[in-house]
Amino acid sequence: MKHLPIVLLGTLALAACSHQAPDAAVAAKSAPAASGAMQTAKAAPKQAQPAFTPPPESAIPAGPLGDEIRLGRAIFTDTPEHAHDYVGNGLSCSNCHLDAGRLANSAPLWGAWGMYPQYRKKNGHVNSFGERLQGCFRFSMNGKAPPLDSDVIVALESYAWWMSKGAPNGVKLAGAGYPKQGFKPPQPPDYARGAAVYAQDCALCHGADGQGQQVAGRNVFPPLWGPQSFNWGAGMHELDNAAAFIKANMPLSRGGTLSDQDAWDVAMYMDAHERPQDPRYAGDVAATRAKYHDTPMSLYGTTVNGHLLGSGVAK
């Protein structure tokens, strides 16, 4: 396999994020004639849609249903403690879905619940919300999928359902997911610039070695690469996902302070480090890239600083 240089990967990533605008002259010719009033009228500016506000934790009901919702929240915020049979690292759901899954622009639960069932290209079929949660355990947690009827999945579904009370179904809400629309760097992402951003804005919490910080065996700040981080199948290993999350939420409590370029550069730096293998790997990195990572947003199967990413966790 011919490996793409970092600069070319960055260029491809930039190209993949851009959207070609229709030719203005063609659009003008094809537009119907407008009345003088229509020609002079100005469209009212669009108002930003406010993010949905989930119910407060104090509103969780008493009784068996409330107990299940609270269990789901406990699993979400300390996954190794409450779902230990299904995790392969020290991460919790709330490491990427901030404020216990409540925070807008960090893939909040209330933004996901009402969008399922939906087709996912990642596994080639229509997924229930429970199946989507299974994928998080398999990839982000580098573990194994809990059965759909397990206490873990039922509790997480209950928590997501409660979190979404009052939100419309089938409607993508403002603040759902990570804010990727129109988000692209002025220049191709760069590893060296990303290293400088990381040292200045990230290392204090996540460590110079990217391995995070722990207290009493629990992550206070999660590892960003290495054996205890998310694996090569997780969505956060893709540059656009990582950059959008970083831009909106990092450094913690100072989301939105990094420039677009800095967010993309530090995403490149983070995702250009080794992490656990994609569980779909069948013995060949090039074949795994061709089947599951054929996108300029993925560095899996490319060579960075002389190392073939996906060939094993670097020591």
Salt bridges, closest charged atoms under 4 A:
GLU57 OE1 - ARG73 NH2 3.42
ASP67 OD1 - ARG70 NH2 3.36
ASP78 OD1 - ARG218 NE 3.23
GLU81 OE1 - ARG218 NH2 2.70
ASP85 OD1 - HIS84 ND1 2.92
GLU131 OE2 - HIS125 NE2 2.89
ASP240 OD2 - LYS180 NZ 3.63
ASP260 OD1 - LYS247 NZ 3.23
ASP265 OD2 - ARG193 NE 2.68
ASP271 OD1 - ARG275 NH2 3.93
GLU274 OE2 - HIS307 NE2 2.85
ASP278 OD2 - ARG280 NH2 2.75
ASP278 OD2 - HIS293 NE2 2.79
